[in-house]
Amino acid sequence: MILQLVEKSGKSVLPLLSAMMLPTNSSIDQVVPFTSAIDRLYPSEAYVTLNKKRGKAMADQLATVSKLRLFRKIGMLSADDMQKVGEAIKIQLDLK
């Protein structure tokens, strides 16, 4: 399941896609950053729509973050978009 979350980083707020939900007792999560800058699409990225706005998930920036930094759910991706993100992650990790 992929949830849209935001990360608080200093004064800025960076939207993130939770890519792999770890066990609920884990203090960390794997995340894929999301951006509205969609002028170029690389193989390890995927176009997605969140809250009726087009953006892209950047699996080439896959990261591990503390769940303490994830504080607000702002929406969910469609099943099709979740599949696109999954494919981008497979490309990035050379699992295809």
Contacts in CASP RR format, 6 or more apart in sequence:
PFRMAT RR
TARGET T0000
AUTHOR 0000-0000-0000
METHOD contacts of the structure
MODEL  1
MILQLVEKSGKSVLPLLSAMMLPTNSSIDQVVPFTSAIDRLYPSEAYVTL
NKKRGKAMADQLATVSKLRLFRKIGMLSADDMQKVGEAIKIQLDLK
1 21 0 8 1.000
1 82 0 8 1.000
2 17 0 8 1.000
2 18 0 8 1.000
2 19 0 8 1.000
2 76 0 8 1.000
2 77 0 8 1.000
2 81 0 8 1.000
2 82 0 8 1.000
2 85 0 8 1.000
3 17 0 8 1.000
3 18 0 8 1.000
3 21 0 8 1.000
3 73 0 8 1.000
3 75 0 8 1.000
3 76 0 8 1.000
4 15 0 8 1.000
4 16 0 8 1.000
4 17 0 8 1.000
4 18 0 8 1.000
4 34 0 8 1.000
4 50 0 8 1.000
4 73 0 8 1.000
4 74 0 8 1.000
4 75 0 8 1.000
4 76 0 8 1.000
4 77 0 8 1.000
5 15 0 8 1.000
5 16 0 8 1.000
5 17 0 8 1.000
5 18 0 8 1.000
5 31 0 8 1.000
5 70 0 8 1.000
5 71 0 8 1.000
5 72 0 8 1.000
5 73 0 8 1.000
5 74 0 8 1.000
6 13 0 8 1.000
6 14 0 8 1.000
6 15 0 8 1.000
6 16 0 8 1.000
6 70 0 8 1.000
6 71 0 8 1.000
6 72 0 8 1.000
6 74 0 8 1.000
7 13 0 8 1.000
7 14 0 8 1.000
7 15 0 8 1.000
7 16 0 8 1.000
7 31 0 8 1.000
7 65 0 8 1.000
7 69 0 8 1.000
7 70 0 8 1.000
7 71 0 8 1.000
8 69 0 8 1.000
8 71 0 8 1.000
9 69 0 8 1.000
14 33 0 8 1.000
15 33 0 8 1.000
15 34 0 8 1.000
15 35 0 8 1.000
15 50 0 8 1.000
15 74 0 8 1.000
16 31 0 8 1.000
16 32 0 8 1.000
16 33 0 8 1.000
16 34 0 8 1.000
16 65 0 8 1.000
16 70 0 8 1.000
17 31 0 8 1.000
17 32 0 8 1.000
17 33 0 8 1.000
17 34 0 8 1.000
17 48 0 8 1.000
17 57 0 8 1.000
17 77 0 8 1.000
17 85 0 8 1.000
18 29 0 8 1.000
18 30 0 8 1.000
18 31 0 8 1.000
18 32 0 8 1.000
18 70 0 8 1.000
19 30 0 8 1.000
19 31 0 8 1.000
19 32 0 8 1.000
19 59 0 8 1.000
19 62 0 8 1.000
19 85 0 8 1.000
19 86 0 8 1.000
19 89 0 8 1.000
20 29 0 8 1.000
20 30 0 8 1.000
21 29 0 8 1.000
22 28 0 8 1.000
22 29 0 8 1.000
22 30 0 8 1.000
26 67 0 8 1.000
27 66 0 8 1.000
27 67 0 8 1.000
27 68 0 8 1.000
28 64 0 8 1.000
28 65 0 8 1.000
28 66 0 8 1.000
28 67 0 8 1.000
29 64 0 8 1.000
29 65 0 8 1.000
29 67 0 8 1.000
29 70 0 8 1.000
30 62 0 8 1.000
30 63 0 8 1.000
30 64 0 8 1.000
31 62 0 8 1.000
31 63 0 8 1.000
31 64 0 8 1.000
31 65 0 8 1.000
31 70 0 8 1.000
32 57 0 8 1.000
32 58 0 8 1.000
32 59 0 8 1.000
32 61 0 8 1.000
32 62 0 8 1.000
32 85 0 8 1.000
32 88 0 8 1.000
32 89 0 8 1.000
33 57 0 8 1.000
33 58 0 8 1.000
33 61 0 8 1.000
33 63 0 8 1.000
34 48 0 8 1.000
34 50 0 8 1.000
34 55 0 8 1.000
34 56 0 8 1.000
34 57 0 8 1.000
34 58 0 8 1.000
35 55 0 8 1.000
35 56 0 8 1.000
35 58 0 8 1.000
36 53 0 8 1.000
36 54 0 8 1.000
36 55 0 8 1.000
37 55 0 8 1.000
37 56 0 8 1.000
38 47 0 8 1.000
38 54 0 8 1.000
38 55 0 8 1.000
38 56 0 8 1.000
41 47 0 8 1.000
41 56 0 8 1.000
42 60 0 8 1.000
43 88 0 8 1.000
43 91 0 8 1.000
44 58 0 8 1.000
44 59 0 8 1.000
44 60 0 8 1.000
44 88 0 8 1.000
44 89 0 8 1.000
44 91 0 8 1.000
44 92 0 8 1.000
45 56 0 8 1.000
45 57 0 8 1.000
45 58 0 8 1.000
45 59 0 8 1.000
45 60 0 8 1.000
45 88 0 8 1.000
46 56 0 8 1.000
46 57 0 8 1.000
46 59 0 8 1.000
46 81 0 8 1.000
46 84 0 8 1.000
46 85 0 8 1.000
46 86 0 8 1.000
46 87 0 8 1.000
46 88 0 8 1.000
47 54 0 8 1.000
47 55 0 8 1.000
47 56 0 8 1.000
47 84 0 8 1.000
48 54 0 8 1.000
48 55 0 8 1.000
48 56 0 8 1.000
48 57 0 8 1.000
48 77 0 8 1.000
48 81 0 8 1.000
48 84 0 8 1.000
48 85 0 8 1.000
49 55 0 8 1.000
49 77 0 8 1.000
49 78 0 8 1.000
49 81 0 8 1.000
50 74 0 8 1.000
50 75 0 8 1.000
50 77 0 8 1.000
51 74 0 8 1.000
51 75 0 8 1.000
57 81 0 8 1.000
57 84 0 8 1.000
57 85 0 8 1.000
57 88 0 8 1.000
59 85 0 8 1.000
59 86 0 8 1.000
59 88 0 8 1.000
59 89 0 8 1.000
59 91 0 8 1.000
59 92 0 8 1.000
60 92 0 8 1.000
62 89 0 8 1.000
62 92 0 8 1.000
62 93 0 8 1.000
77 85 0 8 1.000
87 96 0 8 1.000
89 95 0 8 1.000
90 96 0 8 1.000
END
